[in-house]
Amino acid sequence: MTFKPSIKTERERAQEVIDDSIEAISVLDGAIKCGFLKDPHSLIAQTWIKEYNSDIENAKMFLENNKDIK
């Protein structure tokens, strides 16, 4: 038997993804702006930021598509 989480639970998880991703972007952006990272590491961090932004967009899309369910 497979357990499927409720939409409410999935919405809560999506919001957590958004919150965690925003925090991660903030930390990475701060490290890049400080300039103490080596250039290759800065580029890697920028790639991670893009990935977190993508996660945010996907989570927002899920929330938007399921906004009638609280």
Phi and psi in degrees as a GROMACS rama.xvg file:
@    title "Ramachandran Plot"
@    xaxis  label "Phi"
@    yaxis  label "Psi"
@TYPE xy
-100.036  131.647  THR-2
-90.9421  127.108  PHE-3
-112.299  121.402  LYS-4
-64.2543  151.639  PRO-5
-68.3916  160.689  SER-6
-60.8633  -37.1105  ILE-7
-60.0686  -44.4904  LYS-8
-64.0001  -41.5035  THR-9
-65.0539  -36.42  GLU-10
-65.132  -41.0666  ARG-11
-62.9816  -41.2978  GLU-12
-64.5489  -40.7444  ARG-13
-61.817  -40.9099  ALA-14
-65.6936  -36.8332  GLN-15
-64.2392  -39.6943  GLU-16
-60.373  -44.2519  VAL-17
-61.7922  -49.2919  ILE-18
-62.0883  -46.252  ASP-19
-65.3371  -39.3194  ASP-20
-67.1744  -39.6296  SER-21
-61.864  -42.6204  ILE-22
-64.3647  -43.5804  GLU-23
-62.6052  -42.0947  ALA-24
-62.1576  -41.717  ILE-25
-60.203  -45.8046  SER-26
-64.6622  -47.4731  VAL-27
-64.1584  -42.2205  LEU-28
-62.385  -40.0188  ASP-29
-63.0834  -41.3171  GLY-30
-64.8203  -39.941  ALA-31
-66.8297  -45.0015  ILE-32
-64.8645  -31.927  LYS-33
-65.9927  -26.2779  CYS-34
80.306  10.6543  GLY-35
-88.8758  -7.08183  PHE-36
-81.2808  144.812  LEU-37
-67.2911  151.669  LYS-38
-52.3372  -46.7097  ASP-39
-61.3512  -34.8073  PRO-40
-71.7231  -36.2794  HIS-41
-62.4361  -40.4373  SER-42
-65.3654  -38.8124  LEU-43
-63.7125  -43.5454  ILE-44
-61.6236  -37.9271  ALA-45
-64.9096  -35.849  GLN-46
-65.2536  -40.7302  THR-47
-63.7212  -39.8773  TRP-48
-60.0132  -42.4806  ILE-49
-60.8408  -39.9354  LYS-50
-65.5216  -43.0055  GLU-51
-64.4698  -38.8375  TYR-52
-62.2791  -39.1857  ASN-53
-64.2493  -41.5027  SER-54
-61.4715  -40.5553  ASP-55
-62.3956  -46.8558  ILE-56
-62.2447  -42.2638  GLU-57
-64.1084  -42.2857  ASN-58
-66.2488  -40.9559  ALA-59
-63.2502  -39.503  LYS-60
-63.3907  -42.4263  MET-61
-60.7452  -46.5494  PHE-62
-62.7753  -39.8365  LEU-63
-65.4172  -40.3111  GLU-64
-74.3227  -14.9448  ASN-65
-125.332  33.5164  ASN-66
-73.0129  -19.2888  LYS-67
-78.0615  -13.3122  ASP-68
-102.193  120.451  ILE-69
